[in-house]
Amino acid sequence: MVRVSPESTAADRLPEYAERVLEVAELIPPGRVMTYGDVAEWLGEGGPRQVGRVMALYGGAVPWWRVVRADGALLPGHEQRALAHYRAEGTPLRTAARAAAGHQPKIDMARARWAGSGGGGAASGADEGAHI
C-alpha cells in the first residue's frame, strides 16, 4: 500500500516499517483495538515506542483510535475525538471512576482487544483477519 502519488520523490515516501504499522491499523475491525505493543509483536519488529512514533507521525490517514495504550486510557489530547469513534463503532468501554482525572472512560481491553488470525500472541480476540 503506497500512500503517496507515483510522482513523489523518495523523501516523500513512508519508511517501510511505517507502511507496515499503518497496514495493521487498517486491519483492526471497527469496535476492536490493538495496543502499540500488540502491533509491534504482530509485525515481529520494533516495540511499542516505535509503533507509537509511527502513529504520531503518520497515523492520521488510518483509524488511529484503534491502536491504543495497554492500559486502555484514551490518547491524551484526542480523548473526545477518540471517544466519538469508540461510541460510533461500539467499542467496549469501562466507566471512569469518580476519582479519575476528567472522569474519562477507558477502553475495556479484555473485551475490545483484537489479535486477528496468526497475530501477536499477547492480544486476545476471536475475530479472523489477514496477517501481514
C-alpha positions as CSV (number, residue, x, y, z in Angstrom):
1,M,0.0,0.0,0.0
2,V,1.6,3.3,-1.1
3,R,0.2,6.4,0.5
4,V,1.9,8.9,-1.9
5,S,1.5,9.6,-5.6
6,P,3.7,7.9,-8.2
7,E,5.3,11.3,-8.8
8,S,6.6,11.5,-5.2
9,T,10.3,11.6,-4.5
10,A,12.0,9.0,-2.3
11,A,11.9,11.7,0.5
12,D,8.1,11.8,0.3
13,R,7.7,8.0,0.7
14,L,6.9,6.5,4.1
15,P,9.5,4.2,5.7
16,E,8.7,0.6,5.1
17,Y,8.2,0.0,8.8
18,A,5.7,2.8,8.9
19,E,3.8,1.4,6.0
20,R,3.6,-2.0,7.8
21,V,2.3,-0.4,11.0
22,L,-0.4,1.6,9.1
23,E,-1.4,-1.6,7.3
24,V,-2.0,-3.4,10.6
25,A,-4.0,-0.4,11.9
26,E,-6.3,-0.7,8.9
27,L,-6.9,-4.4,9.5
28,I,-8.3,-3.8,13.0
29,P,-12.1,-4.2,12.8
30,P,-14.4,-1.5,14.0
31,G,-15.1,-1.8,17.7
32,R,-11.8,-3.6,18.4
33,V,-8.3,-2.3,19.3
34,M,-4.7,-3.4,19.4
35,T,-2.1,-2.0,21.7
36,Y,1.1,-0.4,20.4
37,G,3.0,-3.5,21.7
38,D,0.5,-5.8,20.0
39,V,1.2,-4.2,16.7
40,A,4.9,-4.5,17.2
41,E,4.6,-8.1,18.2
42,W,2.3,-8.8,15.2
43,L,5.0,-7.4,12.9
44,G,7.8,-9.2,14.7
45,E,9.8,-6.0,14.8
46,G,10.1,-2.8,16.8
47,G,8.4,-2.1,20.0
48,P,5.5,0.0,21.5
49,R,7.5,3.2,21.3
50,Q,8.4,2.7,17.6
51,V,4.7,1.9,16.8
52,G,3.6,5.0,18.8
53,R,6.0,7.2,16.9
54,V,4.7,5.9,13.5
55,M,1.2,6.6,14.7
56,A,2.0,10.1,15.9
57,L,3.7,11.0,12.6
58,Y,1.6,9.2,10.0
59,G,-1.5,7.7,11.7
60,G,-3.9,10.4,10.6
61,A,-4.7,8.6,7.4
62,V,-5.8,5.4,9.2
63,P,-8.2,4.5,12.0
64,W,-5.6,5.7,14.6
65,W,-8.1,5.4,17.5
66,R,-7.9,1.6,17.2
67,V,-4.2,1.5,18.2
68,V,-4.1,2.2,21.9
69,R,-2.2,2.2,25.2
70,A,-2.1,-1.1,27.0
71,D,-4.0,0.4,30.0
72,G,-6.9,1.4,27.8
73,A,-6.6,5.1,28.6
74,L,-7.7,7.4,25.8
75,L,-5.0,9.2,23.8
76,P,-4.1,12.5,25.7
77,G,-5.2,15.5,23.7
78,H,-7.5,13.4,21.5
79,E,-9.9,12.0,24.1
80,Q,-13.1,13.5,22.7
81,R,-12.4,12.6,19.1
82,A,-11.4,9.0,20.0
83,L,-14.4,8.6,22.3
84,A,-16.8,9.6,19.5
85,H,-15.2,7.0,17.3
86,Y,-15.4,4.3,20.0
87,R,-19.1,5.1,20.7
88,A,-19.9,5.1,16.9
89,E,-18.2,1.7,16.5
90,G,-19.5,0.1,19.7
91,T,-16.0,-0.4,21.2
92,P,-16.4,-1.8,24.7
93,L,-15.6,0.9,27.3
94,R,-15.3,1.0,31.1
95,T,-16.9,3.8,33.1
96,A,-14.4,6.1,34.7
97,A,-14.1,6.1,38.5
98,R,-15.2,9.4,40.1
99,A,-11.6,9.9,41.3
100,A,-10.3,9.5,37.7
101,A,-8.9,12.7,36.2
102,G,-11.6,14.2,34.0
103,H,-13.8,11.2,34.5
104,Q,-12.8,9.8,31.1
105,P,-13.8,6.2,30.4
106,K,-11.2,3.7,29.4
107,I,-11.3,1.0,26.7
108,D,-12.4,-2.3,28.2
109,M,-9.2,-4.1,27.0
110,A,-10.5,-7.6,28.0
111,R,-13.4,-7.2,25.6
112,A,-12.0,-4.9,22.9
113,R,-8.5,-6.3,22.2
114,W,-8.1,-8.0,18.8
115,A,-5.4,-10.3,17.6
116,G,-6.6,-11.3,14.2
117,S,-5.5,-14.6,12.6
118,G,-2.0,-15.5,13.5
119,G,-1.4,-12.1,15.0
120,G,0.5,-11.2,18.2
121,G,0.2,-13.8,20.9
122,A,-0.2,-11.2,23.7
123,A,-3.5,-9.9,22.3
124,S,-6.7,-11.8,22.6
125,G,-9.8,-12.0,20.4
126,A,-11.7,-14.4,18.2
127,D,-12.1,-12.3,15.0
128,E,-10.2,-13.5,12.0
129,G,-8.0,-11.2,9.9
130,A,-5.1,-11.3,7.5
131,H,-1.6,-11.3,8.9
132,I,0.9,-9.0,7.3
